Every structure is written in structure tokens, then in C-alpha cells.
């Protein structure tokens, strides 16, 4: 794969920025309670896969893209599903006294 030199440097800079997110993910994981570690693990895995992808693309390896791309998609899908489930669980239940009113009343 032929990548211009400036794009390779941009991927290297992006990998360095991703390392900050990996460090943040490790800190969040260390502070997480035992029952609430899934989100920090997903955040850490997202950062590590992002670093691997950026470095692989900076080196011009298409194989890394083909290997890490599906992993990143799976991690992103898990994050989206967890966010939707948390949003659904946070919705308040409708009051039991109110509901559909029968016609004619």
C-alpha cells in the first residue's frame, strides 16, 4: 500500500494521542468497582486497538487494517449496545394508576 509520508506521520501522531486514551482507560479500570468494570475494559480495548491500527497504517500494513478493523467494530458495537441498554434501564416506568383511558369514559 502506497501511503504518502505526511500521512504516515499523521498516523504516528494519532497513535500518540491514542496512547493518552489508553492511559486514561487504565486509570479508569483501576478505580472501577468490581461490578462496574465492563465499560472501562471496553474503553481500554478501544484505545489499544486504535493504537495498533494507527501504527499499522503508519507502517503501511494493510493486514493490520484487516485484522484490527473488525475488532474495533465489535468493540464499538458493544459500546453502543451497552449505552442503549443503559438508556433503556434509566427510563422511568409509567405510573401504574395512569394509562390508556377506555373510550366513553
C-alpha positions, 0 to 999 in steps of 0.5 A, spaced: 500 500 500 502 506 497 501 511 503 504 518 502 509 520 508 505 526 511 500 521 512 504 516 515 506 521 520 499 523 521 498 516 523 504 516 528 501 522 531 494 519 532 497 513 535 500 518 540 494 521 542 491 514 542 496 512 547 493 518 552 486 514 551 489 508 553 492 511 559 486 514 561 482 507 560 487 504 565 486 509 570 479 508 569 479 500 570 483 501 576 478 505 580 472 501 577 468 497 582 468 490 581 461 490 578 462 496 574 468 494 570 465 492 563 465 499 560 472 501 562 475 494 559 471 496 553 474 503 553 481 500 554 480 495 548 478 501 544 484 505 545 489 499 544 486 497 538 486 504 535 493 504 537 495 498 533 491 500 527 494 507 527 501 504 527 499 499 522 497 504 517 503 508 519 507 502 517 503 501 511 500 494 513 494 493 510 493 486 514 493 490 520 487 494 517 484 487 516 485 484 522 484 490 527 478 493 523 473 488 525 475 488 532 474 495 533 467 494 530 465 489 535 468 493 540 464 499 538 458 495 537 458 493 544 459 500 546 453 502 543 449 496 545 451 497 552 449 505 552 442 503 549 441 498 554 443 503 559 438 508 556 433 503 556 434 501 564 434 509 566 427 510 563 422 511 568 416 506 568 409 509 567 405 510 573 401 504 574 394 508 576 395 512 569 394 509 562 390 508 556 383 511 558 377 506 555 373 510 550 366 513 553 369 514 559 
